[in-house]
Amino acid sequence: MALIAYARVSSTGQSLEIQLDKLTKFGCTGGDNKIFSEKKSGTTDVRKELKSCLSHLREGDTLVITKLDRLARSTLHLTQIADDLNKRGIALKVLDQDIDTSTPTGKLLFNMLASIAEFETEIRKERQLDGIAKAKKNGVQLGRKPALTTKQLRELIQDRKDGLLIRELMKKYNLSKASIYRFLDLGKKKEELE
């Protein structure tokens, strides 16, 4: 019956120190207890330490985290992890939200918070789509500005036909080698269509 902890921050610029301090104070070090930690985005599937942590857990253990959002990339992912832990006889303890799934109240609170988090995500997505639609309606150009105008593209193609080297085109148009080739290819396709 060990306390196995998981701590995560999204980027290398962030510090794990606060989470590690809370987990250590809770007793997640020493003996059979262990802390797994990593600096990875929550949205990525490739979280080696989370995978190691989950496979390290045994029946009767408790997975300890500081916040729900440190564990999963979505509400669906969170409920999948919680369901897997439940089937394996492993409790989940969330320190900041005071959730303990080894108790009936903790299970209820966990499910309520997961549902609220999913609802908030859907509301945020809806607002974002509304904002994009409004911006488009108001004539706002979304996305990255094209590297070359149509006129510049024609000039680039003509410069190449006139014998300018790729490195000279890169310098003249301030573009990478790959971009020059991409634009030349685009110009070739346009010419074929005309």
C-alpha contacts under 8 A as a table, 3 or more apart, distances in Angstrom:
res1	aa1	res2	aa2	distance
1	M	58	R	7.96
1	M	59	E	7.64
1	M	60	G	4.97
1	M	61	D	4.50
1	M	62	T	7.23
2	A	32	D	5.59
2	A	33	N	5.14
2	A	60	G	7.50
2	A	61	D	4.79
2	A	62	T	6.34
3	L	27	G	7.44
3	L	28	C	5.33
3	L	29	T	7.99
3	L	32	D	7.54
3	L	33	N	4.88
3	L	34	K	6.73
3	L	61	D	6.00
3	L	62	T	5.03
3	L	63	L	6.16
3	L	64	V	6.58
4	I	28	C	6.34
4	I	33	N	5.52
4	I	34	K	5.00
4	I	35	I	5.92
4	I	36	F	7.74
4	I	53	C	7.30
4	I	57	L	6.90
4	I	61	D	7.05
4	I	62	T	6.09
4	I	63	L	4.98
4	I	64	V	6.01
5	A	23	L	6.89
5	A	28	C	6.29
5	A	33	N	7.94
5	A	34	K	6.19
5	A	35	I	4.50
5	A	36	F	6.01
5	A	53	C	7.61
5	A	63	L	5.52
5	A	64	V	4.45
5	A	65	I	5.79
6	Y	35	I	5.74
6	Y	36	F	4.80
6	Y	37	S	5.62
6	Y	50	L	6.90
6	Y	53	C	6.87
6	Y	63	L	7.42
6	Y	64	V	6.46
6	Y	65	I	5.51
6	Y	71	L	7.44
7	A	16	L	7.00
7	A	19	Q	6.18
7	A	20	L	6.83
7	A	35	I	7.42
7	A	36	F	6.35
7	A	37	S	4.59
7	A	38	E	6.65
7	A	65	I	6.40
7	A	66	T	7.37
7	A	70	R	6.59
7	A	71	L	7.85
8	R	16	L	6.73
8	R	37	S	5.60
8	R	38	E	5.09
8	R	39	K	5.67
8	R	40	K	6.81
8	R	70	R	5.61
8	R	71	L	7.59
9	V	12	T	7.72
9	V	14	Q	6.21
9	V	15	S	6.90
9	V	16	L	6.28
9	V	38	E	6.80
9	V	39	K	4.96
9	V	40	K	6.24
9	V	41	S	7.06
9	V	70	R	7.26
10	S	14	Q	7.08
10	S	39	K	5.59
10	S	40	K	4.83
10	S	41	S	4.17
10	S	42	G	6.43
11	S	14	Q	5.62
11	S	39	K	5.49
11	S	40	K	5.92
11	S	41	S	6.54
12	T	15	S	7.63
12	T	39	K	5.77
12	T	40	K	7.81
14	Q	39	K	7.98
15	S	18	I	7.33
16	L	19	Q	5.57
16	L	20	L	6.05
16	L	37	S	7.79
17	E	20	L	5.12
17	E	21	D	5.97
18	I	21	D	5.14
18	I	22	K	6.35
19	Q	22	K	5.24
19	Q	23	L	6.19
19	Q	66	T	6.29
20	L	23	L	5.09
20	L	24	T	5.99
20	L	35	I	7.95
21	D	24	T	5.16
21	D	25	K	6.16
22	K	25	K	5.18
22	K	26	F	6.20
22	K	66	T	7.32
23	L	26	F	5.07
23	L	27	G	6.51
23	L	28	C	5.58
23	L	29	T	8.00
23	L	35	I	7.77
23	L	64	V	7.45
23	L	65	I	7.40
23	L	66	T	7.29
24	T	27	G	5.14
24	T	28	C	5.19
24	T	29	T	5.85
25	K	28	C	7.46
27	G	30	G	7.72
27	G	33	N	7.71
28	C	33	N	5.14
28	C	34	K	5.76
28	C	35	I	6.41
28	C	64	V	7.86
29	T	32	D	7.82
29	T	33	N	4.99
29	T	34	K	5.35
29	T	35	I	6.81
30	G	33	N	5.48
30	G	34	K	7.09
36	F	49	E	5.93
36	F	50	L	7.17
36	F	52	S	7.85
36	F	53	C	6.07
37	S	49	E	6.23
37	S	50	L	7.73
38	E	47	R	7.76
38	E	49	E	6.22
40	K	44	T	7.39
40	K	47	R	6.69
41	S	44	T	5.72
42	G	45	D	7.99
42	G	69	D	7.70
42	G	70	R	7.03
42	G	71	L	7.51
42	G	72	A	6.31
42	G	73	R	4.75
43	T	72	A	7.92
43	T	73	R	4.69
43	T	74	S	7.66
44	T	47	R	6.94
44	T	73	R	7.18
47	R	50	L	5.47
47	R	51	K	6.38
48	K	51	K	5.18
48	K	52	S	6.21
49	E	52	S	4.94
49	E	53	C	5.94
50	L	53	C	4.95
50	L	54	L	6.11
50	L	71	L	7.86
51	K	54	L	5.27
51	K	55	S	6.21
52	S	55	S	5.22
52	S	56	H	5.99
53	C	56	H	5.09
53	C	57	L	6.56
54	L	57	L	5.51
57	L	61	D	6.19
57	L	62	T	7.80
57	L	63	L	7.49
57	L	90	I	7.41
58	R	61	D	5.58
58	R	88	R	7.40
58	R	89	G	7.83
58	R	90	I	6.90
59	E	88	R	5.74
59	E	89	G	4.83
59	E	90	I	5.40
60	G	89	G	5.82
60	G	90	I	5.40
60	G	91	A	7.32
61	D	89	G	7.75
61	D	90	I	5.25
61	D	91	A	6.56
62	T	90	I	5.56
62	T	91	A	4.58
62	T	92	L	5.60
62	T	93	K	6.71
63	L	90	I	7.10
63	L	91	A	6.18
63	L	92	L	4.85
63	L	93	K	6.08
64	V	92	L	6.06
64	V	93	K	4.76
64	V	94	V	5.98
64	V	95	L	7.34
65	I	68	L	7.14
65	I	70	R	7.13
65	I	71	L	7.23
65	I	92	L	7.94
65	I	93	K	6.40
65	I	94	V	5.07
65	I	95	L	6.37
66	T	70	R	7.27
66	T	94	V	5.34
66	T	95	L	4.77
66	T	96	D	5.44
66	T	97	Q	7.89
67	K	70	R	5.60
67	K	71	L	7.51
67	K	94	V	5.72
67	K	95	L	6.65
67	K	96	D	5.72
67	K	97	Q	6.68
68	L	71	L	5.70
68	L	72	A	7.14
68	L	78	L	7.94
68	L	94	V	6.65
69	D	72	A	5.87
69	D	73	R	7.26
71	L	78	L	7.10
72	A	75	T	7.25
72	A	77	H	5.63
72	A	78	L	4.96
72	A	81	I	7.89
73	R	77	H	6.15
73	R	78	L	7.24
74	S	77	H	5.07
74	S	78	L	6.10
74	S	118	E	7.69
75	T	78	L	4.92
75	T	79	T	6.13
75	T	114	A	5.86
75	T	115	S	7.45
75	T	117	A	6.75
75	T	118	E	5.58
76	L	79	T	5.25
76	L	80	Q	6.16
77	H	80	Q	5.03
77	H	81	I	6.22
78	L	81	I	5.20
78	L	82	A	6.14
78	L	114	A	7.58
79	T	82	A	4.93
79	T	83	D	5.90
79	T	114	A	7.49
80	Q	83	D	5.11
80	Q	84	D	6.12
81	I	84	D	5.09
81	I	85	L	6.13
82	A	85	L	5.07
82	A	86	N	6.07
82	A	92	L	7.41
83	D	86	N	5.04
83	D	87	K	6.22
84	D	87	K	5.22
84	D	88	R	6.29
85	L	88	R	5.14
85	L	89	G	6.20
85	L	90	I	4.89
85	L	91	A	6.66
85	L	92	L	7.58
86	N	89	G	5.14
86	N	90	I	5.66
86	N	91	A	6.75
87	K	90	I	7.61
91	A	100	D	7.03
91	A	101	T	5.48
91	A	102	S	5.22
92	L	99	I	7.58
92	L	100	D	5.75
92	L	101	T	5.31
92	L	102	S	7.13
93	K	98	D	7.34
93	K	99	I	5.53
93	K	100	D	4.48
93	K	101	T	6.59
94	V	97	Q	5.78
94	V	98	D	5.63
94	V	99	I	4.93
94	V	100	D	6.52
95	L	98	D	5.00
95	L	99	I	6.75
99	I	106	G	5.01
99	I	107	K	7.69
99	I	109	L	6.76
99	I	110	F	6.44
100	D	103	T	6.07
100	D	105	T	7.96
100	D	106	G	4.60
100	D	107	K	7.00
101	T	104	P	6.91
101	T	105	T	7.67
101	T	106	G	4.60
101	T	107	K	4.56
101	T	110	F	7.19
102	S	106	G	6.81
102	S	107	K	7.24
103	T	106	G	5.09
103	T	107	K	6.33
104	P	107	K	5.15
104	P	108	L	6.31
105	T	108	L	5.12
105	T	109	L	6.13
106	G	109	L	5.08
106	G	110	F	5.99
107	K	110	F	5.10
107	K	111	N	6.28
108	L	111	N	5.28
108	L	112	M	6.20
109	L	112	M	5.07
109	L	113	L	6.09
110	F	113	L	5.27
110	F	114	A	6.11
111	N	114	A	5.11
111	N	115	S	6.17
112	M	115	S	5.17
112	M	116	I	6.19
113	L	116	I	5.02
113	L	117	A	6.04
114	A	117	A	5.11
114	A	118	E	6.25
115	S	118	E	5.12
115	S	119	F	6.18
116	I	119	F	5.00
116	I	120	E	6.15
117	A	120	E	5.11
117	A	121	T	6.22
118	E	121	T	5.10
118	E	122	E	6.32
119	F	122	E	5.20
119	F	123	I	6.23
120	E	123	I	5.08
120	E	124	R	6.09
121	T	124	R	5.12
121	T	125	K	6.17
122	E	125	K	5.06
122	E	126	E	6.14
123	I	126	E	5.06
123	I	127	R	6.20
124	R	127	R	5.15
124	R	128	Q	6.15
125	K	128	Q	5.07
125	K	129	L	6.26
126	E	129	L	5.21
126	E	130	D	6.18
127	R	130	D	5.00
127	R	131	G	6.09
128	Q	131	G	5.06
128	Q	132	I	6.23
129	L	132	I	5.08
129	L	133	A	6.15
130	D	133	A	5.14
130	D	134	K	6.14
131	G	134	K	5.11
131	G	135	A	6.08
132	I	135	A	5.09
132	I	136	K	6.17
133	A	136	K	5.20
133	A	137	K	6.14
134	K	137	K	5.01
134	K	138	N	6.22
135	A	138	N	5.09
135	A	139	G	6.39
135	A	140	V	5.20
135	A	141	Q	7.93
136	K	139	G	5.05
136	K	140	V	5.22
136	K	141	Q	6.81
136	K	142	L	7.51
137	K	140	V	7.44
146	P	149	T	6.80
148	L	151	K	7.85
148	L	152	Q	5.59
148	L	153	L	6.00
149	T	152	Q	5.09
149	T	153	L	6.18
150	T	153	L	5.05
150	T	154	R	6.37
151	K	154	R	5.22
151	K	155	E	6.32
152	Q	155	E	4.93
152	Q	156	L	6.05
153	L	156	L	5.06
153	L	157	I	6.29
153	L	183	F	7.02
153	L	187	G	7.19
154	R	157	I	5.23
154	R	158	Q	6.17
154	R	187	G	7.48
155	E	158	Q	5.02
155	E	159	D	5.93
156	L	159	D	5.03
156	L	160	R	6.26
156	L	169	L	7.22
156	L	184	L	7.64
157	I	160	R	5.19
157	I	161	K	6.28
157	I	184	L	6.15
157	I	187	G	6.66
158	Q	161	K	4.97
158	Q	162	D	6.07
159	D	162	D	4.96
159	D	163	G	6.53
159	D	164	L	5.67
159	D	169	L	7.75
160	R	163	G	5.15
160	R	164	L	5.00
160	R	165	L	6.92
160	R	166	I	7.76
160	R	169	L	7.72
161	K	164	L	7.39
164	L	168	E	6.19
164	L	169	L	6.63
165	L	168	E	5.17
165	L	169	L	6.34
166	I	169	L	5.03
166	I	170	M	6.11
166	I	177	K	7.04
166	I	180	I	7.25
167	R	170	M	4.94
167	R	171	K	6.31
167	R	177	K	7.38
168	E	171	K	5.18
168	E	172	K	6.09
169	L	172	K	5.02
169	L	173	Y	5.94
169	L	174	N	7.82
169	L	175	L	7.82
169	L	180	I	7.21
170	M	173	Y	5.56
170	M	174	N	5.37
170	M	175	L	4.90
170	M	176	S	5.89
170	M	177	K	6.28
170	M	180	I	6.67
171	K	174	N	5.04
171	K	175	L	6.99
175	L	179	S	5.97
175	L	180	I	6.43
176	S	179	S	5.15
176	S	180	I	6.33
177	K	180	I	5.18
177	K	181	Y	6.38
178	A	181	Y	5.24
178	A	182	R	6.08
179	S	182	R	4.91
179	S	183	F	6.08
180	I	183	F	5.22
180	I	184	L	6.13
181	Y	184	L	5.04
181	Y	185	D	6.04
182	R	185	D	5.11
182	R	186	L	6.13
183	F	186	L	4.88
183	F	187	G	6.07
184	L	187	G	5.05
184	L	188	K	6.16
185	D	188	K	5.03
185	D	189	K	6.29
186	L	189	K	5.18
186	L	190	K	6.25
187	G	190	K	5.05
187	G	191	E	6.20
188	K	191	E	5.15
188	K	192	E	6.32
189	K	192	E	5.07
189	K	193	L	6.39
190	K	193	L	5.18
190	K	194	E	6.42
191	E	194	E	5.22
